[in-house]
Amino acid sequence: MTAFWSRRNTKNPLLPFLLFLLLTCMVNPSAVARAETGTGASEPVLIATLDRESARVGDLVSLTLSYRLPAGARLPREPEIKGIEELTIVERLQETDRIEVKFVVDRLEPWKSGPISLTYVDRNGEEKTVSAGPVSLTVLSNLGQKPEEAGLRPIQDIIHIEPRWFKYLPWAAALAVLLFIIAALTRWYRKRRPRQVLAEVIDPPHITAAKEIDRLEARGLFEKGEIKAFYFNLSEILRKYMESIRHFPAAEYTTEEISHRIRNHEEDRKILPLLRQADLVKFADTVPTPARKEEDVQMVRLYIQETGLLSESVHGELETREGAQ
């Protein structure tokens, strides 16, 4: 037997190691299972670390919680972390095997946490916790390494600063009051002044129309060969005058529309042929003779004179009524 093992050992030096492994598995089969899974413990593990040992007030510090859970266990959607309730947390990042919590240093004294625990759910659906030791942070002074030698300025009271335009506010208020008084006086004066002044300045409709015809003839458009322009202006003067005494938009109406509005006025019906004649000149290239042009002008003047008495009476009643007010 000894010779046999000696010969086998010289040919295969790994044989004694394999034989030892076989005997070990026969005695403790669970060792093979641990070797195959690569894990030698089923207990959860939690390690808490800070990214620095010291910080100043206002610094952002990261607390990293590295964890390992048993097989089949998992973290809930919002795992509860105890022991860091007094921190001012600004961000929380969760990954597969670690949770990073970023917080702001907002205290002057050194900080040390208590035991830190993390909630998880095991394979049976039961809620459990895994704990880690406390962590600590040294808070440095913002005044430097020797705060007792730092020169501090005294705290001053709040200084009230007035805007630059504030000193002009009284002048602006006085100007606004003055403008208001002027506007009120102007409005009162316009209401109190005599209405006869307006009557002297503004001519009645028939006087205005007669003056416009005089100016039209003085331009000599017909004699210059601008026949359409002459009849356009003559028709416009007549329509505006009719609009002022009949109170309908004759300047915008066609001749046929005007004829339907003046059925109750004999004077207006006499002037309709002239309006139709002007339409023929404006739109059908009809060329009247100089004698016909003179007849048309005289017809317009006669129409204005006949209806002017009515216009003057209405104008006089308006003046009397406004003067009484």
Secondary structure by P-SEA (a helix, b strand, c coil): caaaaaaaaaaccaaaaaaaaaaaaaacaaaaaaaaacccccbbbbbbbbccccccccbbbbbbbbbccccccccccccccccccccccccccccccbbbbbbbbcccccccccbbbbbbcccccccbbbbbbbbbbbbbbccccccccbbbbccccbbbbbcccccaaaaaaaaaaaaaaaaaaaaaaaacccaaaaaaacccaaaaaaaaaaaaaaaccccccaaaaaaaaaaaaaaaaaaaaaccccccccaaaaaaaccccaaaaaaaaaaaaaaaaacccccccaaaaaaaaaaaaaaaaaaaaaaaaaaaaaaaaaaac
